[in-house]
Amino acid sequence: IFKAKVADHLFVYIIDDRPLLFKLPTNQVCPNLILVLEYPDLLPCVYVDEGAVRPLLNGSSLKAPGVKEIPQPFEKDAVVAVRLLGHEEAFALGIATMSSEQLKEGPKGTAVDIQHILKDALWDKRDGI
């Protein structure tokens, strides 16, 4: 395992020349999206509809009303994958700001603080650093 700095406050852990994990400023270690794509059941997930995709790709956090399905339970601060309804591939991952039970109650506000998404700097390094 090799640790490399990719950007300010972004460290990745490289295994077999692939950046498979990254460390958040909170010191929480998360899997790279490429690892989540290889192992779809690695993380609990939430599903969103197409209307949520563009704001997320543009840097927004996932708001609670944008969550359409919650197939597995998870706790607040858990790392969760974000998937489009009808698809099993995650396109983002982040930290849950509330538990799945709280989210099912229909609250307002941020549900998932997105940490990694398709086409971000970490995604661009998926084949190696």
N, C-alpha and C positions, 0 to 999 in steps of 0.2 A: 504494500500500500504506500502510495506517494501522495503527499499533500501539496497542492499548488494554489497560489493566489491568482484568481482570474480577473477580479475587479476590486474596487474598494469594498471592503467588508465581505467579500465573497471568496471563500476557500472551497476547493473541490478535493475529493479523495479519489485518486486514480488507481484502478485495479486492472492489471493486464492492459495498460495503455488506454483505458476507457474511464472517463470521469463518471463514476456511478453514484457517488454521494456528494452532497454539498452541505456546508455548515452555515447556519443563519447567524446574524449578529447576536441572537439570544443564546447561542451555542447549541441549539437543537440541530441534529444532523438529519437530513432528509434524503430520500433517494432521488436520483436524477430521473427526469421524465422518461428517458430511454429505458431505464430499468423497470419503471412502472408499465411501460408498453410491453416489455418482454414478459413481465409477471403481473398480469392484470388484477389478480386477487391479492396483491401485496398490501394494498391500502384500502380502507373503507372509501366509499365514493358518494358523490352527489351527482344528480343529473340536472342539466339545464336545457332550455329550449334554444332555438337558433337566435332569438333576440338577445341573449346574454353573451353570445360569442364575441361579437365585435367590440363591445365595451371592455371585455376581459383582455382581448388581444391588444387593446389600446391602453392597458395599464390599470383598469379599474379593479377594485376588489369585488368579489361576488356578494351581491346584496341578498338578503334573506328571501324577498319575494321572487328572485330569479331561480331559486332552487325548486325544482318540480318533482323530484323523486329522491328518497333517501332509503336505499335498499338495506344498509347495514347500520347498526348503532355505532356511535362514536362519542367520545368525550370532548369537552372543550379543550383546546390546545392540541388536539390530535392532528396529524398530517393526513389530509384527505385528497383524493384524486377528483378531478372535475371532468365529467363526460357529457357529451351531447346525447339527448334522448334518442334512443334507437341505435346507439353505437356503444361498443364495449371498450373502445380505445380512449384513454384519458388524453386531454389536450392541455391540461393545466393541473397544478397541485398547489396546495397552500395549507395554512393553519386555520383550523376551525375556531371561530371566535365564540361559538356556543355549541352545546352538545346537540346531538341529533334529536333528543327529546325536546329540548328548548326550541329547536328549529321547526319541529312539527306543530308547535303551538301558533305559528304564523306571525312571528315578530317582525319588526322593521329593523333596518340597520344592516351592518356587514355580517355575513355568515361565514365567509372564508376569505382570509387575507392571502391573496395569491402571491406565491413566492417564485414560481417557475412556470413558464408557459411556452408553447410552440413559438418559435422564431425569436426568443429572447437570447441574450448573450450566452447563457448556459447551454441552450439548445444548439447554438452555433458551434459549440465545442464538443458536441456529442460523439464525434468520431475520433477524438483525441486532442490532446493539448500539446 
